[in-house]
């Protein structure tokens, strides 16, 4: 018996794969297909499509000789397989193919963040493809369905979202989350990629954030959405996509810092505007601008720079780069900067075999229950942090 004819293939990278997944699950728009030439031109001209605000067009034009040959010769209703890491991860049902226009370059969702300007294993191609996409991965759908399910089940009216890189997760992040959750029925925490040098790996950052949520927040009050594979939100360079994505995931409020690029000014028809104006006009989403938080040595707590009467010389700022330097040097940050449990998780991961005899060091430094106990590196760092806080002889 003859085997069925195999579909032709287009190879994509992880970033394109993640963007296609977001498009399919309507995280940017109700429109969830790859756009044709007419639709793209409409978005470029009006920033709208089908009466919906659309800041970026879904322009699919992966480079590479083989990809472009497939696109250029694609026929209507042909099914084309999408390949990532030698695996079929989805399909496209072709509608049209057409030439790419240079004027579209800055408004493609695949290049919305300048960190990633390619959508395949090569640069932008000369020919585009429109059609229906079907990505087999259902993780985004499952998270979105869970949030909407909880909103309906628990009658949640106030859902607030924020985006963090948690690189590393420190006390100001904790304060920000607690202040947000006080005024919300539920919060959505997007964990995004980081472009910083010597960044902690994504899995480690996710582990620390999950630890905090599971151990120090009320149950069913916070949901983490890990956005590991998409660069679209990295460095907060696509603030308008942040707001839209938060809204499409079910939030009606979105928290940003006062230095976030979303509140930067731009001019249109000689009138000053900010991106928050566009969001407020097109979505039922309130944007909350949070001030800078510092530790004040006079107030002896974390305070807002807007409410603290003491000068900067009494303030200690939470610089993530400095905290990473301490951690990569094997130094336990003071609990005033990072919760000791979080520091312990990170240092245990960075230095998995630091001591020749951990058990001996642990037993000689710390008190015990008089019985033999086996301890981990996390136990060691948490106990060490407690010793640092002991003050009777200092």
Secondary structure by P-SEA (a helix, b strand, c coil): ccccbbbbbbbbcaaaaaaaaaaaacccccccccccaaaaaaaacccccccccccccbbbbbbcaaaaaaaaaccccbbbbbbccccccccccccbbbbbbccccccccccccccccccccccccccccbbbbbbcccaaaaaaaaaaaaaaaacccbbbbbbbccccccaaaaaaaaaaaaaccbbbbbbccccccccccaaaaaaaaaaaaacccccccbbbbbccccccccccccaaaaaaaaaaacccbbbbcccccccbbbbcccccccaaaaaaacccbbbbbbcbbbbbcccccccccccccccccccccccaaaaaaaaaaccccccccccaaaaaaaaaaacccccccaaaaaaacccccccbbbbcaaaaaaaaaaaaaccccc
